[in-house]
Amino acid sequence: MSTHYETLSPTSPYREVFGVELPSDANERHMWPRKIGHFIRAVVAAPVAPTEPGAADAPTPDAAPTPPAREVVAAQWGLVPHWVKSASDAKLRSPKLIHAKAETVSTTRAFYDAWIHGQRCIVPMAAFFEDDYRDGKALPTRISRIDGQPMGAAGLWASWTGADGETIVSFTLLTMNANNHALLRRYQQPGSEKRMPVILNEGAYGAWLTVRMEKAKEFMRQYPSNWLAANPVENKADKVPKGLFD
């Protein structure tokens, strides 16, 4: 499963697609484990106390529920569970926790708390990368939406605070089996289980962030292969470009 994905450019339609403003801080184009990227989460507003006795019980038949606001959060790719003892321990663990298997996320110790507390997020990306071994050697391949639009991958986030007050906000990408996926089954090591990120349909973003825990696994579906395009990366400069977006 890929350890490399491409973030969105500063000109991407964050508001139109994800309902959030552009991140205020610069984003590196290519993401690798432990780099700082961005995720989107719901902001739960604090309840407002009624101003008059009985006001909380007054019927409001014409009032439609207001969906929670969303915010963009800068965070490290590679989850740091709250029970990690030190920053050095977090540094060792987090590269191994960049992915969470959808099949076992609710029972895996590293992801259990984030899952049961509904710490779900959307990870915006332009593409992710997989190696094609069909010619005998690894050929990096860029997987994106066929229409070039942004993708929103399902993730979990966590916040860790050390004894000295240091805080690390982090996230992981949810993945699922792709052995029978018409496109993704061609990639990754021969003989290995094929995995793919859980890419959400655009209309499901709000529900993914707010749905009850027992319903969350219903979102773990393969993204249609005919909606994806695969393009080989021709040189190292394309695979690992330096610096930030211009």
N, C-alpha and C positions, 0 to 999 in steps of 0.2 A: 504494500500500500504506500502511496506517495508520501514523501516527507518534504514536499515542495509544492507550493501553490503561488499563484500570481494575484496580487491585490488589485483593487480598482484604482484607476487614474483619478486625479483631482477633478476631472471634467465629467466623471460618471454621474448619472442621475440618482444620487442617493435619496433625495426627497421623493422623487416620483416613484422609485422602485421600493425603497425601504421605509419611507416615512420619517427620515431623519435628516439633519443637516450634515454637510460635509464635515469630516473630522477636522478639528482645529490644528492638530499637529501633523507634520509630514509623515508619510507612510512609505516604507521601502517597497519597491515594486515586487521583489521576490521574497517569499517567506520561507524560512527554514526553522527547525526546532529552536526554541528559546529566543527567537527574535520577537520584537514588539510589533504586533499588528492591531487590528480592531475587531470588536464584535458588537452586536446590537442586542440590547435586552429591553424588556418592558420596565417602565418606571411605575411602581405602585404608589399612588398618592395616599397620603395619610387621610383618615376619615375626618370630615368636618363636623364639629359638634353643632347640634341644633341650636338656633338662637332663641326659640320660644318653647315652653313646655308642650310636649306632644308633637312638635314639628317633625320629628324623625318618623312619626307614624302616619303623617299626612299622605294620602294617595297622590301620586303624580302620574296619571294614566298616559299623558302625552310625552313624558320624558323618556327618551331612548337611552339605553345604557351607553356611557361614554367609554370607548376603548382606552386602555392605559396608554400613556405617552411612551415613546421609545427613546433611548439614548445610545450614543456611540461611546464605547469605552476602549481606551488603549490598554492592551494587555499582552502578556507573554504567551506564545504558543507552546503549550506543554503544561498540563494541569499540575498545580501544587496543592495537594489536599491540605486541609486545615490542621491535620495531626502531624504533619512533617515537623521535625524538631528544630531544624536550623536551616539557614540560607544555603549552606554548603550541601546539606542533604537534599534540599529542593533542587539545586543545580544538577545533582546526579540523577534524581528521579524524573524530572520534568521531560527530558528528551524521550523517555520511554512512555510518556503519557500524552503524546500528541494526538492519539486516536483512542476512541472508546468503542468497543464492539457493541452494536445495538442489541445483539442477542444476550449479552451478559452484563450490560451496563448497570442494571439494577441489583446485581449481586457481587460485583467487583468492588473490593474495599476502596480502591483509589477514587472511584466515581460514585459510590453509593450515596454519600451525603449530598452531593450536588444534584443527583437525580431525585432523591426523595424530597428535597427542598425546592424543587421546581426551578433550579438555576439554569434554565435553558436559554440559549442565545442563537443568533443567526450570524454566521461568519460570511461577510461579503467577499466574493472572489471573482476574478475574470476567468481563471482557468486553474486546473491542477495538472500535475505532470506524472506520467507513468513511463516505465521503461518497456520497450518492445524488444523481446528476445527472439523473435521468429527467424531472424537471420543469423542467430548464434551469438550475437553480442548485444549489449544493452544500447538501444537507441531511444534517447529521451523523446517523449511525445507529449505535446500540449493538448489537453482535453478542455474544450470550451463549449458553450452553447452555440448551436449552428447559426443563430441569428446575431451572435456577438454581444448579446445583452448580459448584464451581470447575473451571477448565480448567488443564491443564498444557501449556504450549507448549514445543517443542523449541528449545534454544539452545546457544550456545557461550560459554565464558568465557575470559578472559585476565587476566594480571597483568603490569603494566608498572612498572618501577622506574627512576627518573631518576638522573642523576649525583649529585644531592644526597640520595639516599635516599628521595625521595618515591615512594609506591606508589599506583597506581590499579588497582583491580580492576574489571573491566567485563564486559559481556555483549552478545550480539547475538541476535536472534530469527531462526530459520530460516523461510524462506518458500518457497512453491511456486506453480506456475501454477494459476490458478482460472478460466481461460477457459470451461471446460465445467462448472463447479460450479453446480448449480441455484440456489443462493442468492447466492454471492459474485460471480458474473459480472454482477450487476445494478449493482455499485458501482464506485467510482473513476472517473477521467476517461474520457469517451467516446473510443473509439479506442485506448486504452492497453491494454497487457497487464494482465490481472487477476491479482492475487496474493493469497495468504492465508497466515496463519501455519500452521506445521505443528503441529497440535493432537494430542497423543498420547492414545491410549486409556488409561484408568486402569490396566489390567492390564499395560501396556507400560512403565511408569515405570522399574522396576528394570532391565529389559533395555536400555532406551535408555541408561542411565547406565553400563552395564558391558559392553555387547556389543563385539565386535572391530570395528575400524574398517571392515573390508571388508563388514560386515553392517549398518552404521549407516544406509546409504541405504535399506534396506528399510523404515524407519520413516517415510519421506517419502510419506505418503498423505493424500489429502483427507479432512477430517473430514466425516461424512455431513451433508448439508444438512437432513435432517429431524430432526437432533439440535440444530439451532441456531435461535435466535429473533432477529429483527431488529426493533428498536424505534426510531423517530425520536427524536432529542433535541430537545425542544420549545423550549428557551431556553438562552441563554449560561450561565446559572447552573448548569444541568445539565451543560453541556459542559465548562466549566472552573471547577469549584468551588474555593474558596480553602481553604487550611489542611489539617489532618490529620483523620483520623477522630476523631469524638467519643468 
